[in-house]
């Protein structure tokens, strides 16, 4: 096998691979490379002290002046010269223009293909603890939302809280403040009421309705570890309609059934299709009409770690088997433009040792807050 | 000039160019292209409805099935076939592996070089309003911090608030909650007390000291518009030492003097060096010793818009002149491992019409909270 310099360029905050490799969290991009047993982070003067204090054991931290460079290209040429190797293995999303410049200067590159660190998919105990800590903050945020909704008065079609009409924005701020008080960063909390909930990614805006589902999808990140949590619950303040109750029961059954399939050797696609079958058993079908898509039209789940969406996927296209060590969401949903959406999401850890999957989520399940 | 398909791939949340081009904010990546007068966003089924509702006028929004593709490569091949053009102009950070696959399938690519949309540097009124709105949230966060610090009691070397020892984490949570209540997202608020403040990017952790500087760098983002604010103030709860007072006065004078240089035709490097000269006039010098760097060792400022750090830069290397339309930070700082740091940051808008630069920041300047 040809010897390569494995190369990453990214910021600790936005590039999960470089954070995984180096342990360093920075707002600005830096260079990391591995050659033989040498692993090295090349930081700007501004980051060097902080980088040294949080680098993983065995990672050498040097200022960019160490490789004599003011430009990235010069630094990479110096690295190649020092390693006496001009072939770099880079991640698929390596920046194209820099790759072109490297080639024009006699360096060679190839893309690593699916995953620069495939082992990121399989979590160790420290990583499971980090995800669990973020998940606890998500649950605290949900508990706060339930407290607010319980405190609300129903005022016709609206909800009134602290003498104001309750909006998505107000409820989101309360959830997110609770997350902050737990030392985590809220990132894009969804509080989508009524028909807005029919769009799975709609964050929600304006007045929140009484007697209609409110989808709350809460995914905080730890600023210290970089790991994420992910939780979705859907509740109704007041009375749910018949169809909403049926959809809730169907989604809950689909989630619980799918969770029993999280074990070594099961295929992501099989788990997704099993959840879909439960929904269909309850006569909830998926399709598209002139009002848009309806039913269950997203993947059942995804890996969670240093990225909020990472491998493995539990989706119709996921043709790989679970191996043990994965943390995945299981989040079936039903969405109908006529009345909105129901999504219920738990976070599951499948241990590497072959023992049973563990649900990392502790938030309770209920539909109505009376 | 050869006719190209201009191509972007990114998420609305993380890729400023695609948000600028399309108006669409998504957590997941999508394809955008421009060919002749046609501008088109190619979205997943999950995003299509929301994409249509927020796309900029003139931007066509189609599902990826429109280009018959399940893979990105297939979609791009279909776009090339429909446009009868196989040459793509892409941003410098276009993903390398996809570029390789495109070439292997007969498509051609070239990198756009410095900035895919150079016009992003020059803000229209709507953009100035969006940055200003985010800046107001930053100011509210700072006002909240001042309220907390004023409420504190000095307890030896520590600060006590609500019967607890005040920490960076608690103060940050209070600032960030205030930002959330203003409808903006906090992103990585710095509250670094004492010697931690000597590292410009240290977010701060643990107990906050009395009688020592606390650097607060607050940069919220609007979830609706995607534009950022950016504010830094440094305060002391209690009494500042002589050297801290002198450093504060030097930094304040450097900032105010540099602001007078924000006008059409001035070079970024000249403004940076002018600020540095003011600091040196006050006998504050920059260098490096065995304890690390000291003095003023970062750039004076940067553009703010859909990215928190964007063109233009006000740094020793910034060899371009201001043209009008820029929004830039002016944020000199002094950092000494012996006692910590002082940084004071305002946000300045230089109108396109040749009129005087406007300070968008309203936060007051003071050092001590007695």
Interface residues (C-beta under 8 A of the other chain):
Chain A: X13 X14 X26 X27 X28 X45 X46 X47 X48 X49 X50 X70 X90 X91 X92 X93 X94 X95 X96 X97 X98 X99 X100 X109 X111 X113 X169 X172 X173 X176 X177 X180 X181 X183 X185 X186 X187 X188 X199 X200 X201 X202 X203 X223 X288 X292 X293 X297 X298 X309 X317
Chain B: X13 X14 X26 X27 X28 X45 X46 X47 X48 X49 X50 X70 X90 X91 X92 X93 X94 X95 X96 X97 X98 X99 X100 X109 X111 X113 X169 X172 X173 X176 X177 X180 X181 X183 X185 X186 X187 X188 X199 X200 X201 X202 X203 X223 X288 X292 X293 X297 X298 X309 X317
